[in-house]
Each structure stands twice: as structure tokens, then as C-alpha cells.
Amino acid sequence: MAQPAIRTQGLRVDLGAGPILHGIDLTVPGGEAVALLGANGSGKSTLVKALMGIVPIASGRAEIYGADVAASRRLVPWSRVGYVPQRVGSTAGVPATALEVVASGLLANRRLRPGRAARQRSLAALEQVGLLERARESVQVFSGGQQQRVLIARALVRRPDLLILDEPLAGIDKASKEALAGILATLRAQGTTLLVVLHELGELAGLIERAVVLRHGSVLHDGPPPPAAPGHDHPGHDHLHAHEDRPPGHTVPDLSSEW
């Protein structure tokens, strides 16, 4: 059987005074498009950062293509992985062109500059996201949606088999969201595995085939994407609402209230 793109077993992450994630079991086979859903503070971004080796793992395992991220990070095939972090602050204060930002995605741990083909690959990645004609412009003059597309191009320049995106639709307008959805749909059709952190499916609803809902650092639901609660797709909805504990013995969770 093919090695899954992602696998976690009993994953626990402690940050500060207590656990952020505990007992996370997750397997993402190659070629799937999976959404990580949940309210703010549920652990979605922490899970992604643990997979990328950005935050330490307290116990359990997190594997990328069979390589243990914590025990043998140097053996993880990072060249097969593209990562798009949250956009906020990602380009602020960086006087770089779109081409330079994308080319930085080819930098390796022991390499001070991209390889000889970096320019051609970077231009091709910018063309994938529809920004080829703006390659030499500073990202500081780009809109939020255009900056997000540059970050996606920076991940795509590696030609990854697995693409992990943390809140790619946050803070951008509807046209940009639709453009990003089109880019991801093309990648999905090409066989790229997608793991996407979202508050709600929105423009990606037709792309996502499986949803993993987190609540207080645990998996609440893993299966077909549940519907969002009424009003969650309204532009003014900010997701900063409290979530009451469910009554004892409640076995059918109201998933729509979790994001």
C-alpha cells in the first residue's frame, strides 16, 4: 500500500501551561483534499505547525510520508511538501519582488541561494497563480489576495506532492477567494494532496471531500464535510464566539456550531 502523506498517532503538543493538542489520530492518504475545521483556539494551526516541525511534539508521532517529524526531521522528504502559512505578517516589511519571494521557496537548509533553474521555476509558479506579469513588482503593493497567491506560488515552486495551507481564505475578497479556489481545484485534479485549515469551507466547498473538526485540541468529527451554521458565511462573521460545553451523554454533536 502507498505510504500516506500524513499520519499522526496520539499526537500531543504542549504550549504554555497545558496541552493544545492531545490524542490526535489522523491519516491523510495521498491525493485527498482534507479541511481542518474548528473555532479559534481549537488547535488547527498548531496541528499544522507540529506537522511542519515548527512547534515541538510532547508525545505521540507525526509522520510525513512515513518519516517521523520529531525523531528524524532530516529524513522527512520536505522537497515533496509545500507550506503556505497564514498571510498576516508574512510579507509585511519585506522589500522583495514577487519573483524573489517565490524563489525563496527553493532555498534548502544547506544552500545559500536557489539552484540554476530557480528563475524559470519561479516564473512558472507565478504563472500558475496568474501573477506572471507582476513578477518584478514589490509584494508590498499587492492586495491581500495577491499576496496570498504569491505565498501559494512560493509553495508550488517546489512542485510538491503535498500542499498544506493555513487559513488561505482569511482576510481576502470574494474574487480572490474564487481565484484561489480555482488554483487549488487544478492542483487537486493533478493529484496533489491538500490539507487546508479553514473556518468554513466557503469557496472550497466543491473541492473538499473530507473534514476533520477539532474542538479543544481533540478530533470531534472526521468524515464528510458538515454544513456550517446559518450566518457563518456572512462577510461580517468573525468566528470569535464562545462555545459552550455539550451536555453529558451527548453523542451527536452539532458540528455546525464549531466554526
Secondary structure, DSSP 8 states (H G I E B T S, - for coil): ----SEEEEEEEEEETTEEEEEEEEEEE-TT-EEEEE--TTSSHHHHHHHHTTSS---EEEEEETTEETTT-GGGS-GGGEEEE--STTTSTT---BHHHHHHGGG--TT-SS--TTHHHHHHHHHHHTT-GGGTTSBGGGS-HHHHHHHHHHHHHTT--SEEEEESTTTT--HHHHHHHHHHHHHHHHTT-EEEEE-SS-GGGTTT--EEEEEETTEEEEEES-----TTTTSTT-----------TT--S--GGG--
